[in-house]
Amino acid sequence: MTMNEAERGANGNAEGLAVSFEFFPPKSDEQLPGLEKAAERLARFRPQFVSMTYGAGGSTRDRSFQAVRLIIEGTALPTAAHLTCVGQSREHVAEVVARFRDLGVSHFVALRGDSEGGLGEPYRPHPEGFQDTADLVAFLKEVPGTEVSVSGYPERHPQSADWAEDLDVLKRKIDAGADRAITQLFFDNDLFEAYLERVRAAGIAIPIVPGILPIHKFSAVQGFAGRCGATIPERIARRFEGLETDMDAHRRTAVEVAAEQVIGLRQLGVDFFHFYTLNKGELVEATLESLGLRAAEKQAA
């Protein structure tokens, strides 16, 4: 397998491990302290960046702005804002981008977004909107210095007819200027390895960053993974059997499974990982520490 240099760390130890973290906007003001605590906790691992998901609806959108401001002001970390195309005009998206830029954002995670009718419904562009993610990427890259990440799918996007279509979609995003692809969550490293081989064979050379989701609650993750087209191997499912009522054992198993996945990917030469935190810093922190990555001491005020 040919690995891009950006996917390799300086060496094989934990200090060569590069990470980024994804958060989502809390649904209420009461949940904001939880986000702030998780962000501060994980900031000590010196991530390359953190990202904040985005909802196009009015109140959800405003909470995205609020959460991005909280992260930037509270941690001073490079913060990427997610953007979607679905259900929005170009003018509206341009206004959203301008607001994020005013907050200091220069890195965006550009996504098409699910159809308003759900994953089973075909995507229909807004009549005055972006045709697809590649169109959005090209718009964002019109401003010099803008960094853009996009999505990749080790198990193929549920709406791609075949791998040729899936890779063509990715290639168009790259040709539009995307800097990296962050993958959908997955739990089988063989799937990622096969995906990377397909991507490289298609002439796509940008970094492909694996998305890692520590399993905070197996039943919930199993349902979520199924809805987004990700599979959980039976060998992993068996390890969580009988642990739904033993949270300490569940947590230990979750850390072991996530750490083993990272170790396996590092053996393939990958050293940059994007963690889906679900705004829960403790499990990601425990996983990174089990890998030997030490958090910096919190600076005294």
Secondary structure, 3 states (H helix, E strand, C coil): CCCCHHHCCCCCCHHHCEEEEEECCCCCHHHHHHHHHHHHHHHCCCCCEEEECCCCCHHHHHHHHHHHHHHHHHHCCCEEEEEECCCCCHHHHHHHHHHHHHCCCCEEEEECCCCCCCCCCCCCCCCCCCCCHHHHHHHHCCCCCCEEEEEECCCCCCCCCCHHHHHHHHHHHHHCCCCEEEEEECCCHHHHHHHHHHHHHCCCCCCEEEEECCCCCHHHHHHHHHHCCCCCCHHHHHHCCCCCCCHHHHHHHHHHHHHHHHHHHHCCCCCEEEEECCCCHHHHHHHHHHCCCCCCCCCCC
